[in-house]
Amino acid sequence: LSCVTFPLPILFPQQSGLYEYKIFGGLADCPPKLCVDVYMDLDFRKQWDQYVKELYEKTSDGEKVIYWEVKYPFPLSNRDYVYIRECREMDVDGRKIWVVLAQSVSVPQCPEKPGIIRVKSYKQSLAIESDGKTGSKVYMYYFDNPGGMIPSWLVNWAAKSGVPTFLKDMQKACRNYSK
């Protein structure tokens, strides 16, 4: 599993501390379809992701919108996201690849809450395919602007530990998933 972070000096001033994350990795013994099912199952995510405070789906103008509140360490304020996502199974030269795209949106049904910082700029792309054995190859691109003043220790933790830990937790969740 490898996680690569890239500063975004072109889009943001260097001192902004914002990063985009590009993750290349493998989830051994987790077939791609299972990974996708686990990733897309919001109710199950509440059981295995320790950072979820609130997570649910609602419909806005016929479109499914997800509300997600993330626990941040004290003394920082929690963050919340409102986003749409889509999952597609694709056939690329005989290879089955699952693609999940997510992007923040603003809808009146999910107003900002006092004491929680709304992440207004969030984008994620995820591609999962078989590793040729019993597991999956995973590619993820992730960016968000968490707003507020995020200390450098937290940015460094996310880059070095947070994302790899998330993938390990997801691997464990795959083993415990049954539907």
C-alpha positions as CSV (number, residue, x, y, z in Angstrom):
1,L,0.0,0.0,0.0
2,S,1.4,3.4,-0.9
3,C,0.0,6.8,-0.3
4,V,1.4,9.8,-2.1
5,T,0.5,13.4,-1.2
6,F,1.1,16.4,-3.5
7,P,1.0,20.0,-2.3
8,L,-1.2,22.2,-4.5
9,P,1.0,25.3,-5.1
10,I,-0.7,26.0,-8.5
11,L,-4.2,26.2,-7.1
12,F,-3.5,27.5,-3.7
13,P,-0.7,29.5,-2.1
14,Q,1.9,27.2,-0.6
15,Q,1.2,28.4,3.0
16,S,-2.5,27.2,2.7
17,G,-1.4,23.7,3.8
18,L,-3.9,22.1,1.4
19,Y,-3.0,18.8,-0.2
20,E,-4.5,16.5,-2.8
21,Y,-4.1,12.8,-2.0
22,K,-3.3,10.2,-4.6
23,I,-3.4,6.7,-3.2
24,F,-2.3,3.5,-5.0
25,G,-2.7,0.4,-3.1
26,G,-3.9,-3.1,-2.8
27,L,-6.5,-4.8,-0.6
28,A,-5.5,-8.4,-0.3
29,D,-8.3,-10.9,0.0
30,C,-11.0,-8.3,-0.8
31,P,-12.5,-8.8,-4.2
32,P,-13.4,-5.6,-6.1
33,K,-17.2,-6.1,-5.9
34,L,-17.0,-6.6,-2.1
35,C,-14.8,-3.5,-1.8
36,V,-17.4,-1.4,-3.7
37,D,-20.3,-2.8,-1.7
38,V,-18.5,-2.0,1.6
39,Y,-17.5,1.5,0.3
40,M,-21.1,2.3,-0.9
41,D,-22.9,1.0,2.2
42,L,-23.4,4.1,4.4
43,D,-25.1,2.2,7.3
44,F,-22.2,-0.3,7.5
45,R,-19.7,2.5,7.3
46,K,-21.1,3.9,10.6
47,Q,-20.1,0.6,12.2
48,W,-16.4,0.5,11.1
49,D,-15.3,4.1,10.5
50,Q,-14.5,5.6,13.9
51,Y,-14.5,9.1,12.5
52,V,-18.2,9.1,11.4
53,K,-20.4,11.2,13.7
54,E,-23.4,11.3,11.3
55,L,-23.9,9.8,7.9
56,Y,-27.1,9.5,5.9
57,E,-28.6,9.9,2.4
58,K,-31.5,12.1,1.5
59,T,-33.2,13.1,-1.8
60,S,-33.0,16.6,-3.1
61,D,-34.8,17.4,-6.4
62,G,-34.8,13.7,-7.3
63,E,-31.1,13.4,-6.7
64,K,-29.5,11.4,-3.8
65,V,-27.4,13.6,-1.6
66,I,-25.2,12.4,1.2
67,Y,-24.7,14.2,4.5
68,W,-21.5,13.2,6.4
69,E,-20.2,14.7,9.7
70,V,-16.6,13.8,10.5
71,K,-15.2,13.8,14.1
72,Y,-12.1,16.0,14.4
73,P,-9.7,15.8,17.4
74,F,-10.3,18.2,20.3
75,P,-10.0,21.3,20.2
76,L,-10.8,21.4,16.5
77,S,-14.4,21.7,15.2
78,N,-16.0,18.8,13.4
79,R,-16.4,19.1,9.7
80,D,-19.4,18.1,7.6
81,Y,-19.8,17.3,3.9
82,V,-22.8,17.4,1.6
83,Y,-22.1,15.6,-1.7
84,I,-23.4,13.5,-4.5
85,R,-21.7,10.3,-5.6
86,E,-22.1,7.8,-8.4
87,C,-20.8,4.3,-8.9
88,R,-20.4,2.6,-12.3
89,E,-19.1,-0.8,-13.3
90,M,-17.1,-0.5,-16.5
91,D,-15.6,-2.9,-19.0
92,V,-12.2,-1.7,-20.2
93,D,-10.6,-4.1,-22.6
94,G,-12.1,-7.1,-20.8
95,R,-11.1,-5.7,-17.4
96,K,-13.9,-5.0,-14.9
97,I,-13.3,-1.7,-13.2
98,W,-15.6,-0.1,-10.6
99,V,-15.5,3.7,-10.6
100,V,-16.9,5.9,-7.8
101,L,-17.1,9.7,-8.2
102,A,-18.1,12.1,-5.4
103,Q,-18.3,15.9,-5.3
104,S,-19.6,18.4,-2.9
105,V,-22.9,20.2,-3.6
106,S,-24.9,22.8,-1.9
107,V,-28.6,22.0,-1.2
108,P,-31.1,23.8,1.0
109,Q,-32.2,20.5,2.6
110,C,-28.8,20.4,4.4
111,P,-28.1,23.8,5.9
112,E,-24.9,24.5,7.7
113,K,-25.0,23.7,11.5
114,P,-23.6,25.9,14.2
115,G,-20.2,24.7,15.6
116,I,-19.5,22.5,12.5
117,I,-17.4,23.7,9.6
118,R,-18.9,22.9,6.2
119,V,-16.4,21.5,3.7
120,K,-17.5,23.2,0.5
121,S,-14.8,22.0,-1.8
122,Y,-14.5,18.2,-1.8
123,K,-13.8,15.8,-4.7
124,Q,-13.0,12.1,-4.8
125,S,-12.4,9.6,-7.6
126,L,-12.0,5.9,-6.8
127,A,-11.2,3.1,-9.2
128,I,-11.1,-0.5,-8.1
129,E,-10.2,-3.6,-10.1
130,S,-9.0,-7.2,-9.4
131,D,-5.4,-7.7,-8.6
132,G,-5.5,-10.9,-10.6
133,K,-5.7,-13.0,-7.4
134,T,-8.2,-12.8,-4.6
135,G,-7.8,-9.1,-3.9
136,S,-8.2,-5.6,-5.4
137,K,-6.0,-2.9,-6.8
138,V,-7.2,0.5,-5.6
139,Y,-6.5,4.0,-7.0
140,M,-8.0,7.0,-5.2
141,Y,-7.7,10.7,-5.8
142,Y,-9.0,12.8,-3.0
143,F,-9.1,16.6,-2.3
144,D,-10.9,18.7,0.2
145,N,-10.5,22.1,1.7
146,P,-11.3,21.5,5.4
147,G,-11.6,25.2,6.1
148,G,-10.5,26.9,9.2
149,M,-6.9,26.7,10.5
150,I,-5.8,23.1,10.4
151,P,-2.5,22.6,12.3
152,S,0.3,21.1,10.3
153,W,0.5,18.1,12.7
154,L,-3.0,17.1,11.6
155,V,-2.2,17.5,7.9
156,N,1.0,15.4,8.4
157,W,-1.0,12.8,10.3
158,A,-3.6,12.5,7.5
159,A,-0.9,12.1,4.9
160,K,1.2,9.6,6.8
161,S,-1.3,7.7,8.9
162,G,-4.9,8.7,8.3
163,V,-5.3,7.5,4.7
164,P,-3.4,4.2,5.1
165,T,-5.3,3.5,8.4
166,F,-8.5,4.1,6.5
167,L,-7.6,1.5,3.9
168,K,-6.6,-1.0,6.6
169,D,-9.9,-0.4,8.4
170,M,-11.7,-0.9,5.1
171,Q,-9.9,-4.1,4.5
172,K,-11.0,-5.3,7.9
173,A,-14.6,-4.1,7.2
174,C,-14.5,-6.2,4.0
175,R,-13.8,-9.3,6.0
176,N,-16.7,-8.6,8.4
177,Y,-19.2,-7.7,5.7
178,S,-22.1,-9.9,4.9
179,K,-25.2,-8.9,3.0
